[in-house]
Amino acid sequence: MKKISIIIAAAMLIIITTGFISYKNFTVKKVNKNINVEVFKDASYNAPVYADAYATINITVIKVNGSKRDTAFTHNFTPMQLKSFPSSDKPLLSKISVSNINDKQERLEVYYTLTYNTKGSQLVFCDVTLIGKGKKSGSLSIKI
């Protein structure tokens, strides 16, 4: 009889603990995270050598939960001549909003690739910005 009581008590303890953990996971409040992107040139690029120079920007936002990675957003800017980009006082502004984020378990990784193309020759730069737990927003500045 004692063995049965111990087994029943252990089983009930496991059921209660599992139920509490499941309830906690289902009641997690989801948040929106915002990324402010600004793109600008930090040189004039008016010299004749830059006449055929273009830049392309690709932005990818990855939602990371442990080892699971999901693409939440991608955007490819159309190629522009270097001299066509605005200066730092009037940058190209874009706001990316990613919704339904579990702030206790997920983070955002914002990758960008900047590709310079001049008469078929390419130069590629990459960088990443993290928006971790507890942060509701982040910013990304891309200097051409």
N, CA, C and O atoms as a DFTB+ gen file, in Angstrom:
576 C
 N C O
     1  1       0.816      -1.193       0.000
     2  2       0.000       0.000       0.000
     3  2       0.862       1.261       0.000
     4  3       0.558       2.245      -0.673
     5  1       1.964       1.201       0.787
     6  2       2.864       2.343       0.843
     7  2       3.481       2.625      -0.518
     8  3       3.623       3.783      -0.911
     9  1       3.851       1.559      -1.247
    10  2       4.455       1.721      -2.568
    11  2       3.485       2.396      -3.523
    12  3       3.876       3.272      -4.294
    13  1       2.237       1.996      -3.474
    14  2       1.219       2.586      -4.356
    15  2       1.030       4.059      -4.035
    16  3       0.903       4.873      -4.949
    17  1       1.010       4.417      -2.765
    18  2       0.859       5.829      -2.367
    19  2       2.037       6.657      -2.860
    20  3       1.851       7.778      -3.335
    21  1       3.246       6.118      -2.752
    22  2       4.443       6.835      -3.212
    23  2       4.398       7.000      -4.733
    24  3       4.727       8.067      -5.252
    25  1       3.997       5.959      -5.439
    26  2       3.912       6.025      -6.907
    27  2       2.855       7.042      -7.339
    28  3       3.090       7.819      -8.264
    29  1       1.712       7.043      -6.689
    30  2       0.644       8.006      -7.021
    31  2       1.102       9.431      -6.724
    32  3       0.852      10.332      -7.525
    33  1       1.760       9.653      -5.598
    34  2       2.248      10.991      -5.243
    35  2       3.292      11.471      -6.248
    36  3       3.268      12.632      -6.658
    37  1       4.203      10.593      -6.646
    38  2       5.234      10.949      -7.630
    39  2       4.597      11.267      -8.979
    40  3       4.989      12.229      -9.640
    41  1       3.619      10.465      -9.390
    42  2       2.935      10.695     -10.660
    43  2       2.195      12.026     -10.649
    44  3       2.227      12.766     -11.633
    45  1       1.526      12.333      -9.534
    46  2       0.803      13.603      -9.442
    47  2       1.781      14.785      -9.467
    48  3       1.491      15.813     -10.078
    49  1       2.921      14.644      -8.813
    50  2       3.936      15.694      -8.814
    51  2       4.454      15.944     -10.235
    52  3       4.640      17.093     -10.635
    53  1       4.680      14.890     -10.979
    54  2       5.135      15.014     -12.373
    55  2       4.059      15.681     -13.219
    56  3       4.367      16.563     -14.020
    57  1       2.818      15.281     -13.058
    58  2       1.713      15.872     -13.828
    59  2       1.557      17.347     -13.513
    60  3       1.376      18.156     -14.423
    61  1       1.624      17.711     -12.240
    62  2       1.477      19.117     -11.848
    63  2       2.627      19.949     -12.390
    64  3       2.402      21.044     -12.905
    65  1       3.862      19.452     -12.284
    66  2       5.033      20.175     -12.790
    67  2       4.955      20.352     -14.299
    68  3       5.210      21.442     -14.810
    69  1       4.606      19.295     -15.014
    70  2       4.476      19.380     -16.468
    71  2       3.378      20.348     -16.864
    72  3       3.545      21.123     -17.806
    73  1       2.268      20.315     -16.166
    74  2       1.167      21.238     -16.459
    75  2       1.562      22.681     -16.224
    76  3       1.195      23.559     -17.005
    77  1       2.310      22.941     -15.151
    78  2       2.763      24.307     -14.855
    79  2       3.716      24.809     -15.930
    80  3       3.603      25.954     -16.369
    81  1       4.658      23.965     -16.361
    82  2       5.607      24.362     -17.409
    83  2       4.859      24.618     -18.712
    84  3       5.135      25.606     -19.394
    85  1       3.927      23.756     -19.067
    86  2       3.149      23.951     -20.295
    87  2       2.325      25.228     -20.221
    88  3       2.257      25.974     -21.197
    89  1       1.703      25.489     -19.089
    90  2       0.895      26.698     -18.912
    91  2       1.777      27.940     -19.047
    92  3       1.385      28.923     -19.676
    93  1       2.944      27.889     -18.464
    94  2       3.863      29.021     -18.522
    95  2       4.274      29.302     -19.975
    96  3       4.349      30.464     -20.375
    97  1       4.541      28.253     -20.772
    98  2       4.939      28.434     -22.167
    99  2       3.796      28.963     -23.023
   100  3       4.041      29.698     -23.980
   101  1       2.563      28.612     -22.706
   102  2       1.438      29.056     -23.509
   103  2       0.995      30.473     -23.169
   104  3       0.321      31.114     -23.975
   105  1       1.357      30.967     -22.005
   106  2       0.918      32.300     -21.602
   107  2       2.001      33.362     -21.789
   108  3       1.887      34.458     -21.240
   109  1       3.043      33.056     -22.551
   110  2       4.110      34.026     -22.787
   111  2       3.578      35.141     -23.681
   112  3       2.959      34.893     -24.715
   113  1       3.832      36.359     -23.261
   114  2       3.377      37.516     -24.021
   115  2       4.313      37.739     -25.213
   116  3       5.529      37.824     -25.045
   117  1       3.750      37.833     -26.389
   118  2       4.510      38.079     -27.612
   119  2       4.654      39.587     -27.818
   120  3       3.733      40.343     -27.509
   121  1       5.789      40.027     -28.331
   122  2       6.063      41.445     -28.532
   123  2       6.445      41.709     -29.983
   124  3       6.747      40.787     -30.741
   125  1       6.426      42.986     -30.353
   126  2       6.924      43.434     -31.649
   127  2       8.295      44.057     -31.430
   128  3       8.515      44.761     -30.444
   129  1       9.200      43.800     -32.339
   130  2      10.525      44.423     -32.290
   131  2      10.715      45.213     -33.576
   132  3      10.377      44.751     -34.666
   133  1      11.266      46.422     -33.424
   134  2      11.449      47.321     -34.561
   135  2      12.924      47.553     -34.826
   136  3      13.730      47.667     -33.903
   137  1      13.261      47.619     -36.105
   138  2      14.624      47.912     -36.534
   139  2      14.560      49.144     -37.423
   140  3      13.865      49.144     -38.439
   141  1      15.274      50.180     -37.048
   142  2      15.365      51.395     -37.859
   143  2      16.621      51.310     -38.713
   144  3      17.732      51.199     -38.195
   145  1      16.432      51.362     -40.026
   146  2      17.538      51.250     -40.970
   147  2      17.749      52.603     -41.629
   148  3      16.800      53.237     -42.091
   149  1      19.005      53.039     -41.668
   150  2      19.342      54.247     -42.397
   151  2      20.536      53.958     -43.296
   152  3      21.512      53.329     -42.886
   153  1      20.431      54.435     -44.537
   154  2      21.463      54.223     -45.544
   155  2      21.901      55.587     -46.050
   156  3      21.069      56.422     -46.403
   157  1      23.206      55.811     -46.085
   158  2      23.722      57.087     -46.571
   159  2      25.154      56.920     -47.045
   160  3      25.835      55.957     -46.693
   161  1      25.596      57.874     -47.847
   162  2      26.980      57.849     -48.313
   163  2      27.818      58.741     -47.407
   164  3      27.335      59.740     -46.875
   165  1      29.075      58.365     -47.242
   166  2      29.961      59.188     -46.431
   167  2      31.107      59.777     -47.251
   168  3      32.111      60.230     -46.702
   169  1      30.939      59.764     -48.575
   170  2      31.876      60.410     -49.493
   171  2      31.058      60.984     -50.645
   172  3      29.890      60.631     -50.810
   173  1      31.661      61.866     -51.444
   174  2      30.869      62.526     -52.493
   175  2      30.653      61.653     -53.726
   176  3      29.595      61.749     -54.348
   177  1      31.600      60.816     -54.102
   178  2      31.506      59.928     -55.269
   179  2      31.192      60.675     -56.566
   180  3      30.589      60.096     -57.470
   181  1      31.585      61.941     -56.678
   182  2      31.339      62.712     -57.898
   183  2      32.478      62.612     -58.900
   184  3      32.321      63.079     -60.028
   185  1      33.598      62.036     -58.550
   186  2      34.734      61.909     -59.458
   187  2      34.371      60.973     -60.611
   188  3      33.560      60.065     -60.429
   189  1      34.954      61.178     -61.791
   190  2      34.648      60.335     -62.960
   191  2      34.910      58.844     -62.741
   192  3      34.282      58.007     -63.389
   193  1      35.816      58.509     -61.848
   194  2      36.122      57.101     -61.599
   195  2      34.906      56.347     -61.032
   196  3      34.823      55.126     -61.170
   197  1      33.974      57.054     -60.403
   198  2      32.782      56.431     -59.819
   199  2      31.574      56.450     -60.761
   200  3      30.475      56.082     -60.346
   201  1      31.750      56.861     -61.988
   202  2      30.617      56.994     -62.925
   203  2      29.870      55.676     -63.136
   204  3      28.648      55.670     -63.284
   205  1      30.600      54.568     -63.148
   206  2      29.975      53.258     -63.363
   207  2      29.971      52.402     -62.097
   208  3      29.921      51.174     -62.176
   209  1      30.023      53.041     -60.944
   210  2      30.044      52.304     -59.674
   211  2      28.641      52.273     -59.076
   212  3      27.982      53.304     -58.944
   213  1      28.203      51.079     -58.720
   214  2      26.869      50.869     -58.153
   215  2      26.992      50.130     -56.821
   216  3      27.990      49.459     -56.557
   217  1      25.973      50.265     -55.999
   218  2      25.916      49.525     -54.733
   219  2      24.547      48.862     -54.609
   220  3      23.522      49.440     -54.971
   221  1      24.559      47.650     -54.096
   222  2      23.342      46.895     -53.828
   223  2      23.354      46.486     -52.358
   224  3      24.386      46.071     -51.831
   225  1      22.207      46.604     -51.704
   226  2      22.110      46.255     -50.288
   227  2      21.039      45.182     -50.117
   228  3      19.930      45.301     -50.637
   229  1      21.395      44.129     -49.376
   230  2      20.464      43.060     -49.036
   231  2      20.374      42.976     -47.514
   232  3      21.393      42.886     -46.830
   233  1      19.152      43.007     -46.991
   234  2      18.941      42.928     -45.544
   235  2      18.107      41.682     -45.247
   236  3      17.094      41.427     -45.899
   237  1      18.551      40.910     -44.249
   238  2      17.840      39.709     -43.824
   239  2      17.731      39.722     -42.301
   240  3      18.719      39.941     -41.601
   241  1      16.521      39.487     -41.799
   242  2      16.291      39.405     -40.358
   243  2      15.969      37.950     -40.029
   244  3      15.046      37.361     -40.591
   245  1      16.747      37.384     -39.107
   246  2      16.585      35.993     -38.698
   247  2      16.079      35.961     -37.255
   248  3      16.634      36.627     -36.381
   249  1      15.019      35.179     -37.011
   250  2      14.495      34.961     -35.662
   251  2      15.146      33.684     -35.128
   252  3      15.021      32.616     -35.727
   253  1      15.845      33.808     -33.987
   254  2      16.597      32.690     -33.423
   255  2      15.973      32.267     -32.096
   256  3      15.785      33.083     -31.194
   257  1      15.659      30.991     -31.995
   258  2      15.127      30.404     -30.763
   259  2      15.932      29.140     -30.499
   260  3      15.653      28.088     -31.074
   261  1      16.935      29.244     -29.627
   262  2      17.825      28.113     -29.375
   263  2      18.625      27.811     -30.621
   264  3      19.370      28.665     -31.103
   265  1      18.482      26.599     -31.154
   266  2      19.189      26.236     -32.382
   267  2      18.307      26.392     -33.623
   268  3      18.761      26.161     -34.744
   269  1      17.055      26.781     -33.421
   270  2      16.119      26.961     -34.531
   271  2      16.243      28.372     -35.095
   272  3      16.216      29.342     -34.338
   273  1      16.376      28.498     -36.406
   274  2      16.543      29.786     -37.077
   275  2      15.507      29.900     -38.197
   276  3      15.427      29.040     -39.075
   277  1      14.713      30.980     -38.152
   278  2      13.697      31.226     -39.167
   279  2      13.913      32.615     -39.755
   280  3      14.200      33.567     -39.030
   281  1      13.773      32.722     -41.074
   282  2      13.875      34.026     -41.721
   283  2      12.581      34.776     -41.494
   284  3      11.508      34.308     -41.877
   285  1      12.681      35.950     -40.866
   286  2      11.499      36.746     -40.558
   287  2      11.266      37.843     -41.578
   288  3      10.132      38.289     -41.751
   289  1      12.330      38.294     -42.268
   290  2      12.201      39.418     -43.200
   291  2      13.414      39.437     -44.123
   292  3      14.539      39.187     -43.691
   293  1      13.174      39.735     -45.398
   294  2      14.265      39.982     -46.342
   295  2      13.886      41.155     -47.225
   296  3      12.717      41.343     -47.561
   297  1      14.883      41.940     -47.597
   298  2      14.654      43.053     -48.507
   299  2      15.926      43.292     -49.315
   300  3      17.028      43.330     -48.767
   301  1      15.755      43.453     -50.622
   302  2      16.860      43.768     -51.515
   303  2      16.617      45.142     -52.115
   304  3      15.635      45.354     -52.825
   305  1      17.514      46.071     -51.827
   306  2      17.429      47.391     -52.443
   307  2      17.878      47.272     -53.893
   308  3      18.782      46.496     -54.204
   309  1      17.255      48.032     -54.772
   310  2      17.677      48.030     -56.163
   311  2      19.045      48.689     -56.272
   312  3      19.339      49.619     -55.522
   313  1      19.884      48.228     -57.187
   314  2      21.212      48.832     -57.347
   315  2      21.099      50.320     -57.683
   316  3      20.268      50.729     -58.495
   317  1      21.952      51.118     -57.039
   318  2      21.990      52.562     -57.270
   319  2      23.436      52.991     -57.487
   320  3      24.369      52.408     -56.936
   321  1      23.592      54.030     -58.307
   322  2      24.919      54.614     -58.455
   323  2      25.350      55.192     -57.115
   324  3      24.521      55.690     -56.353
   325  1      26.626      55.128     -56.832
   326  2      27.126      55.604     -55.547
   327  2      26.789      57.074     -55.318
   328  3      26.437      57.472     -54.207
   329  1      26.899      57.875     -56.373
   330  2      26.625      59.305     -56.203
   331  2      25.133      59.591     -55.991
   332  3      24.778      60.696     -55.583
   333  1      24.258      58.619     -56.259
   334  2      22.812      58.810     -56.093
   335  2      22.341      58.620     -54.654
   336  3      21.237      59.039     -54.306
   337  1      23.157      57.999     -53.823
   338  2      22.766      57.807     -52.435
   339  2      22.762      59.151     -51.710
   340  3      23.589      60.015     -52.004
   341  1      21.848      59.334     -50.772
   342  2      21.800      60.605     -50.032
   343  2      22.951      60.696     -49.022
   344  3      23.552      59.690     -48.643
   345  1      23.233      61.912     -48.606
   346  2      24.282      62.118     -47.607
   347  2      23.727      61.830     -46.212
   348  3      22.542      61.535     -46.054
   349  1      24.594      61.919     -45.207
   350  2      24.202      61.532     -43.843
   351  2      23.154      62.459     -43.228
   352  3      22.474      62.071     -42.278
   353  1      23.012      63.678     -43.756
   354  2      22.004      64.580     -43.188
   355  2      20.587      64.258     -43.668
   356  3      19.616      64.694     -43.051
   357  1      20.457      63.501     -44.763
   358  2      19.138      63.073     -45.262
   359  2      19.214      61.612     -45.712
   360  3      19.089      61.334     -46.905
   361  1      19.412      60.690     -44.798
   362  2      19.580      59.283     -45.192
   363  2      18.286      58.646     -45.688
   364  3      17.187      59.135     -45.427
   365  1      18.452      57.531     -46.420
   366  2      17.295      56.694     -46.761
   367  2      16.875      56.011     -45.465
   368  3      17.690      55.358     -44.813
   369  1      15.620      56.157     -45.095
   370  2      15.134      55.577     -43.842
   371  2      14.141      54.466     -44.134
   372  3      13.317      54.564     -45.043
   373  1      14.238      53.431     -43.360
   374  2      13.315      52.314     -43.480
   375  2      13.088      51.748     -42.086
   376  3      14.009      51.703     -41.271
   377  1      11.869      51.319     -41.814
   378  2      11.554      50.733     -40.521
   379  2      11.057      49.309     -40.752
   380  3      10.116      49.079     -41.511
   381  1      11.696      48.379     -40.094
   382  2      11.320      46.973     -40.181
   383  2      10.687      46.596     -38.848
   384  3      11.264      46.848     -37.790
   385  1       9.515      45.999     -38.897
   386  2       8.830      45.555     -37.686
   387  2       8.612      44.049     -37.783
   388  3       8.036      43.550     -38.750
   389  1       9.077      43.345     -36.774
   390  2       8.898      41.898     -36.720
   391  2       7.986      41.612     -35.532
   392  3       8.314      41.942     -34.393
   393  1       6.854      41.002     -35.806
   394  2       5.866      40.759     -34.749
   395  2       5.932      39.322     -34.249
   396  3       6.612      38.470     -34.821
   397  1       5.211      39.085     -33.172
   398  2       5.052      37.751     -32.603
   399  2       6.374      37.159     -32.112
   400  3       6.697      36.007     -32.400
   401  1       7.134      37.969     -31.363
   402  2       8.420      37.530     -30.822
   403  2       8.254      37.174     -29.347
   404  3       7.723      37.969     -28.571
   405  1       8.699      36.003     -28.966
   406  2       8.740      35.604     -27.566
   407  2      10.026      36.188     -26.981
   408  3      11.105      35.627     -27.170
   409  1       9.914      37.303     -26.278
   410  2      11.085      38.049     -25.828
   411  2      11.945      37.277     -24.837
   412  3      13.127      37.585     -24.682
   413  1      11.376      36.281     -24.162
   414  2      12.152      35.517     -23.185
   415  2      12.994      34.428     -23.851
   416  3      13.974      33.965     -23.268
   417  1      12.624      34.013     -25.066
   418  2      13.311      32.892     -25.687
   419  2      13.917      33.209     -27.046
   420  3      14.783      32.469     -27.511
   421  1      13.491      34.282     -27.694
   422  2      13.946      34.547     -29.062
   423  2      14.730      35.850     -29.153
   424  3      14.527      36.776     -28.367
   425  1      15.625      35.899     -30.123
   426  2      16.356      37.120     -30.432
   427  2      16.356      37.293     -31.943
   428  3      16.085      36.354     -32.691
   429  1      16.665      38.512     -32.378
   430  2      16.735      38.800     -33.800
   431  2      18.182      39.061     -34.206
   432  3      18.930      39.733     -33.495
   433  1      18.557      38.524     -35.345
   434  2      19.852      38.810     -35.953
   435  2      19.560      39.519     -37.273
   436  3      18.854      38.986     -38.128
   437  1      20.105      40.721     -37.432
   438  2      19.875      41.519     -38.628
   439  2      21.170      41.537     -39.434
   440  3      22.160      42.149     -39.032
   441  1      21.147      40.858     -40.573
   442  2      22.318      40.777     -41.446
   443  2      22.135      41.728     -42.617
   444  3      21.030      41.894     -43.133
   445  1      23.229      42.347     -43.026
   446  2      23.179      43.076     -44.286
   447  2      24.431      42.796     -45.095
   448  3      25.518      42.589     -44.557
   449  1      24.240      42.796     -46.411
   450  2      25.322      42.619     -47.355
   451  2      25.336      43.830     -48.267
   452  3      24.328      44.162     -48.891
   453  1      26.468      44.480     -48.342
   454  2      26.659      45.646     -49.205
   455  2      27.606      45.234     -50.312
   456  3      28.757      44.885     -50.051
   457  1      27.124      45.272     -51.560
   458  2      27.916      44.851     -52.709
   459  2      28.183      46.040     -53.610
   460  3      27.257      46.667     -54.124
   461  1      29.449      46.341     -53.797
   462  2      29.865      47.379     -54.737
   463  2      30.151      46.696     -56.057
   464  3      30.804      45.653     -56.088
   465  1      29.664      47.280     -57.162
   466  2      29.878      46.717     -58.490
   467  2      30.383      47.824     -59.409
   468  3      29.709      48.834     -59.608
   469  1      31.575      47.623     -59.965
   470  2      32.165      48.580     -60.892
   471  2      32.652      47.821     -62.118
   472  3      33.650      47.103     -62.057
   473  1      31.948      47.984     -63.225
   474  2      32.324      47.358     -64.498
   475  2      32.581      45.860     -64.353
   476  3      33.545      45.332     -64.907
   477  1      31.722      45.188     -63.613
   478  2      31.821      43.738     -63.462
   479  2      32.628      43.276     -62.260
   480  3      32.507      42.120     -61.855
   481  1      33.435      44.131     -61.685
   482  2      34.181      43.768     -60.480
   483  2      33.307      44.014     -59.259
   484  3      32.626      45.035     -59.166
   485  1      33.333      43.071     -58.326
   486  2      32.488      43.196     -57.143
   487  2      33.327      43.163     -55.871
   488  3      34.324      42.448     -55.771
   489  1      32.891      43.954     -54.916
   490  2      33.465      43.978     -53.573
   491  2      32.294      43.857     -52.610
   492  3      31.346      44.638     -52.687
   493  1      32.348      42.882     -51.701
   494  2      31.219      42.590     -50.821
   495  2      31.623      42.795     -49.358
   496  3      32.664      42.313     -48.913
   497  1      30.772      43.525     -48.619
   498  2      30.924      43.711     -47.184
   499  2      29.699      43.131     -46.489
   500  3      28.580      43.265     -46.984
   501  1      29.907      42.490     -45.345
   502  2      28.802      41.921     -44.574
   503  2      28.925      42.370     -43.122
   504  3      30.025      42.609     -42.624
   505  1      27.781      42.480     -42.453
   506  2      27.772      42.824     -41.032
   507  2      26.478      42.313     -40.413
   508  3      25.519      41.999     -41.118
   509  1      26.462      42.235     -39.083
   510  2      25.287      41.752     -38.358
   511  2      25.062      42.619     -37.131
   512  3      26.011      43.089     -36.502
   513  1      23.789      42.825     -36.799
   514  2      23.377      43.521     -35.588
   515  2      22.422      42.612     -34.839
   516  3      21.559      41.979     -35.448
   517  1      22.568      42.540     -33.524
   518  2      21.710      41.683     -32.714
   519  2      20.714      42.520     -31.924
   520  3      21.056      43.580     -31.400
   521  1      19.486      42.036     -31.846
   522  2      18.470      42.622     -30.977
   523  2      18.047      41.504     -30.041
   524  3      17.259      40.628     -30.400
   525  1      18.587      41.554     -28.834
   526  2      18.418      40.471     -27.883
   527  2      17.204      40.603     -26.997
   528  3      16.304      41.405     -27.246
   529  1      17.204      39.809     -25.975
   530  2      16.104      39.763     -25.015
   531  2      16.003      41.089     -24.284
   532  3      17.014      41.676     -23.898
   533  1      14.789      41.552     -24.100
   534  2      14.555      42.784     -23.365
   535  2      14.654      44.046     -24.196
   536  3      14.298      45.123     -23.716
   537  1      15.126      43.946     -25.426
   538  2      15.215      45.124     -26.297
   539  2      14.034      45.124     -27.253
   540  3      13.762      44.124     -27.918
   541  1      13.336      46.247     -27.318
   542  2      12.166      46.361     -28.186
   543  2      12.545      46.913     -29.557
   544  3      11.773      46.778     -30.507
   545  1      13.720      47.533     -29.677
   546  2      14.108      48.109     -30.957
   547  2      15.633      48.107     -31.099
   548  3      16.379      47.900     -30.142
   549  1      16.043      48.344     -32.320
   550  2      17.460      48.433     -32.637
   551  2      17.633      49.280     -33.861
   552  3      16.652      49.640     -34.512
   553  1      18.862      49.606     -34.189
   554  2      19.110      50.426     -35.372
   555  2      20.242      49.833     -36.169
   556  3      21.109      49.137     -35.640
   557  1      20.216      50.125     -37.456
   558  2      21.210      49.653     -38.398
   559  2      21.593      50.816     -39.298
   560  3      20.743      51.331     -40.025
   561  1      22.841      51.240     -39.269
   562  2      23.329      52.318     -40.121
   563  2      24.258      51.721     -41.160
   564  3      25.243      51.062     -40.825
   565  1      23.935      51.956     -42.423
   566  2      24.745      51.441     -43.518
   567  2      25.381      52.622     -44.233
   568  3      24.691      53.450     -44.828
   569  1      26.692      52.688     -44.169
   570  2      27.428      53.773     -44.826
   571  2      27.951      53.285     -46.160
   572  3      28.647      52.272     -46.232
   573  1      27.619      53.997     -47.199
   574  2      28.078      53.659     -48.538
   575  2      29.396      54.368     -48.789
   576  3      29.976      54.229     -49.866
